[in-house]
Structures are given as structure tokens and as C-alpha cells.
Amino acid sequence: MDQRIAAGRATRPLGDVVGEALTARVTVDEGGAVTGWNAGAEQLLGYSAAQILGRPAADLLAEAIPAEDLPPFADLPRWHGKVSVRHRDGRRLEIKVIAHHRTPETGTREWFLVSPLTGQKPLPDDEALVSWSFAQSPCCALALYDTGLRLRRANEEMERSVALTEDDMRGLRVNEIVDNPAGELAEQSMTRVLETGEPQYNENFLRAPGEKREHAWSVFLSPLRDRAGELHGVCLSAHDMTEQHWARKRLQLIAEAGRRIGSTLDVMRTAQELTDVMVPELADFASVDLLTSLDDLDDLHDLHEPPPDGVTTAGPVLLRRVAHQSLTPGVPETVVALGDVDEYPEGSAPVETLRSGRATLREMNDAEIAKVTARDPVRSARVRELGIHSVMAVPLSARGTTLGVAVFVRYRHPEVFQQDDLVLAEELVARAAVCIDNARRYTRERGTAVMLQRSLLPQRLPEQAAVQVASRYLPAGAHAGVGGDWFDVIPLSGARVALVVGDIVGHGLHASATMGRLRTAVRTLADIDLPPDELLTHLDDLVARLSTESGSDQPAGWYPETGGEVGATCLYAVYDPISRRCSLARAGHPVPLVVSPDGTAELVDLPAGPPLGLGGLPFEAAEIDLAEGSLLALYTDGLVESRDRDIDDGVHRLGQLLTRQAPSLDALCDTVLADLLPQRPADDVALLLARTRALDASQVATWDVPADPSAVAQTRKDAVAQIEAWGLDDAAFVTELVVSELVTNAIRHAEPPIQLRLIHENTLICEVSDGGSTAPHLRRARTYDEGGRGLLLVAQLTQHWGTRQTTNGKTIWAEQTLEPPPPGQSP
């Protein structure tokens, strides 16, 4: 057999490097038939392929194997062992077989059997192979130590890793060869191997003399035993895992960046998050500078200007520092403070990066330092002082827009930046650039929404005699966006005042615009003096129509920006300082609080109403008496409700705060907001505080007027006498004309009872009430008309006039402005 094998080796075809015929290779299908037969099989058993293909493989066995001795082949991926087979010439052969169970995706299943024809016994040159493999293994640094932990042998890779030859190291311990923590750790592990006889594993970092880059090593230490099991030494095998280590570190850094960068919609915070991620994992110092041309875009007047495309002009570039980080406390590397603008010279790394739009990698050699010195001596001095040896500059670009540049520096880290570091920096900066651009865009859009929101709210509260008021509006934090909370104070006829607070459920420009439309609608409805419940009914119809306009296929109250059903809530209150009564109605809004002059706070017993926009459901009003000096608090739910507090607890806390003594209502507003709200509230907040006043009886005069034209003269005299008693002689003439016209119209065209009332506060108000429901209309009389000029005359002589419906009829009123009293004289 050996002669035939030798002959086969001698006659090996040209190009047959591995000697295919030196292995018997056979394939057998699932049915047990031979489907493949190579020359090695023919040489082993004497059958040619033509003689054996298609025959049962069992025919080759020297004897049948009992079924109970057979393993469950169908479940085995592989089987190996010895098999007795019969040679063609009748000889019995014991051969070693490895059988692979093939189950390819095509569904063809078969067994692949192999048996060696050579190399089954050790050869004399095997020991030489072992020695060569030990010495020349390129993938593993190997060293052999005796039981005294002294080096006996080291291969070429070990020599290269520590920059010492085997002769240099022979007889030394590992911590004497490698004088650093890695050597001490290996010494300790080798000692444990000798003590326990168990293998040890550790990881360490080592930089050979003359190398700038530190290598990561995976170190295995195993006992060396003879055939009797006696321990004779320790084998140290170290695998260079540097590339895998840095690949893992890069993946970890990318994952960390994805988690930490862009946690807020704030430009400076996002830039700072980038530098925090990069230091110290990748750089010793990192900075982010944005183009100063972006500063102009923060002005809301320039919102429609296109963003800059980058740096196209020659010369130095102005950049604003928005973030930096250093592994050294105090950030000694920087020459620019946060928020400051600095000029970067032509040819510097940031300018070249911005100009080309590509990242740059530099080593700060002497020639480069000389160039920088000529243009920027301050930075050059800092480079020399710290020993900065390499710099990367990466452009911050997002959506085709260049925003600025990120710079990364190394001086404590001994290894200069590599191309892999630049690729990683580009990946992380690109992610941060998108987040910074998102933050920049959001800041601009939110600024627009806030400006719109504030422009739609009252710029200043009107002067009126009914209540003393103070208000606050606070937009939501950055994540939620501007919403639709609003408030208003509307002077009404008869010295009354309307107090309104509303909330558009949702955020964004659409909510702000809708708020503006509702506020305008409330003012229009208040102008015709509708009662609170009727006003909310009309407002409910308006919200339903607005919802229909926003999308006929969507349910009422649905807005595209929110992606679901939303609506509006509102509270409308009318306070009369003469009767000291307040009429209120609400549409899904929180109940107001009243603090009496004695300091007791309680919720108003006000019927609940549905949110605006549902339609078809009634609103109910309630009337309460308010003592002079009472405090009425109207607010939106963002003030009293949060993630950490339910609305009942918030209302209870608000009541406690409103009972505190404060120098003014404005100070009380500040106290309430500071106590109830976090720094960045999750929802908009509107708060309106009103302290009630009351008109003294001496400021109001009332007369019942008989439904007789002859009563007009006496009524006119009574009114003039009252005017003179108030010291308003300058208003007597106009008042006489107004009273005469309004009372005459009531007697002629309306129904009794008729009443005249004069109210003296900051203005002079004349009111005539009657039992009729028909309101007069202002018109221009023609030349020969006998009537129609009286109401026009009233409108010309007074500042305001109007009519309002009452439960018993109507009231027509006219208001005159009064000249301020001379200095030192009370009004």
C-alpha cells in the first residue's frame, strides 16, 4: 500500500498541489447508494468508479452491522470512527472514516465520506514543523516559560511585539521584559497557572519602544505538561486585537453619540453634547464653531432668507464659538470664550475645511507650525506650550448647508490621528450637524410662533374701573412648542368688564393662529353684550366651522398638526362693579378660584360645559356676588397640571398661594408661576388675576321715567342737576341732549318700564332701559325727513354708544369722556 501511495505521489498530475488521490472521497445518497467515487477510493478498495457507482454502500462492508449498534444517522451532522471494509481482492481493511451529513438548501441530502491514504503516522520531520510553526506564527505572539517563570523560547511575533530578540529575553521574567502594568498582570496570571494548573486569560495594552500606537492584546496563559501530567512550564500566547478593539470602541462611540447628541432642540446644548462625546474617547480637546452669517438668521425679520452655502470668499473667516471640551480642567487649549467671535486666518485648518467642504487631517510638524506662526501667533504659542501634534477639522454640514466646523486636537494622547479616526469623526459630526440644524430651524420656527402668539395676546390691559388686573403668559418648553393659551380683558358698557381665558388644545403655528381667531370672535361677541352662556354657544359654532374648514373628512375639532381630535376650552366672566355680581360660564375649562377679602380661597360653583367644537350641547351660566376686594383667578390647565401632580393637587396649591400677602398683583403672579411651574413647563400657561372694585352709590344715579312725553323735561332737569352735583358742568350740555334724545325715543318707540341711569367713573355713562326688544339703528336722515337725526347726534357728541339686550328688554347707552380735573382737585 505504501509503495502504491509513493508511486501515486510520484505520478501526481502537474498542478495537483494537495494530491487529490491521497484521500478516498465517496458520496452516498440517503438511500445508501454510492453516488461519488474518486481515484483515492479506487486506490484504497480496488474498485473503479464504473464498478461501484449506483451500488449499495453496504456491499463494501466486511460484515453487516446490527441495526441496534447503528447511531441515528438522520439526526447527525457528522459521524467518525473505524469501519471494516472488504477490498476487491478480498482483503479485510480497518479504515478511519469521517462522514459529513450534507443538507443543502436545494433539498438534496447525502453523506460525504473521507478516509486518508497517507500521513496516518508521525513522520520524522513533524517535530521540525512544530518548531517552525512556533517560531514563524504571524498571528500569535508565543513565549514559553519554565516553572521559575523564566523565558525559555519566544517566536518572531513576540520578538516584534516587545522589540527584543529571544536571546535578549531568555532567562528573564515577563515583568522584567515588559516593565508596565501589562507585565505585572501577566506575571500574576502565570503564577496562578502554576498554583492551580488552570489556564488564565486577560486583556492588556502595550506599546513597543519606537511605536506611537498602543496595541490591544488578548493573552492566554496555559500550563505545559508532559504525558504523565507533570507541570513543566507556562505557555503565553498573545493575539493582537488592536483592530477589533478599536472597531468595537468606534461602534460604542457611535452608539453613545446616538444616545447623547440631540437630546434637546437647543443649538449650543447640541454642540456641547458633540464635544462631550468626543473627549476623551477620541480627542484631548474638541471645539465647535458656527459661521457668524447664521447669526442674522436668528432675527425673525430674516426668516425667509436662504441659509448660507458655506465660505466662498477669500481671506479670513469669522466663526462664533458655541461649544468646547477638554480633558484638562479649565480648557487651556482654547483662545476663544464661549459665545465669542474669532477670526481664523487664511490657510488654517478650519478655513480650508470650510472652503473645500471636506474634512482635513494634519500633523503639527515644524514646517506647519511656522506657517501658523506667521498668521496666528497666539494659537501657535498654544500649540508649542501643550505639545499639540495632530489636528482634525470636520465641516458641520446638513441638508446642503454648511453651518460651521468642528476641530479635534491631540497632545496627551501619544498616537496621532489616523484616517480611521477621521472617518469616525466625520460620521459623528454629520449626525451632530443634522441635530444642530434641526435645533436651529426649530428655534427660528418657535420664535415665529412665539412672536405670533404674543402679538395676538393683549399688548397691555385696558384701563377700566371694575377690576384691578395682572396677567402672565408663559409658552411651553422647547419640546412641546408654542400653544394656544390666551386671555383678555374687555371693557363693557355700564362700567362692567369681561374676563376671558381660553386654551386651544394643541401646539404650533396653527394653534396660535386659531387662538387669534377665537380671541377676535370673543371680542366681537362681547361688543354686542351677549350673556356668557350665549357667547359660548356662538363660539362653539365658530370652532365647529373652523374644524370643517381644516378638513371636511376629519372629525370636528381635528387639526392636521396634532394628528387627532383636539378642541378649545374657554371661560367667560362678566363683572358689574355697581351690583358687585359676576356672571360666568365655561366650556370645558378649569373652574376659577375666588379669594374673599378675609383670605378664604374656594372654587366657584360653576356648571361644567363641553369643550368648544362639539356642537349641540348647552352651556349654563352662574351668578355669584363678589365683595369689594375679592380676588378672581382665571387660568389654564398648564398652570395646575403636570406629570408629577394631578389637577386637583395643583388647584389646591394655587388656592394656598393666592392667599399669600403680596405687594401687588404682578408680584402675586410671579409667586404663583415660580412655585407651580418647572423651568421648562410642558404646556402653555395663562394666568389672569382680577381684584374687584365697587362703585360707590354716590357715583350712580337712577330715575324711573313715566311713559309720557311730558316727563322728558323733568328727566332732563334731574340729569343736569346730578351732573352739576358731580361737578361736571362741562358735560352738562351734551348730557342734556343725550338724555332728551334717548328718553324721548324710549317713550315713543318702546314699552315701559323706562329707566334712566347715570354712572360717573372715569367716564360719564348715560343709560336708558325700556321693556322693548327692538334696538334702534343709526341712519343718515334725508333733507325732508322729520326724524332720524337724534341717534346720529348722540353718536357724534359721545365717545361710544350702543345697545344691549336684558332679560326684561334692552338698554341703550352712551359714553362721554371727561376732561381730567385740574391738579390738586379730585375727580
Disulfide bonds with the S-S distance in Angstrom:
none
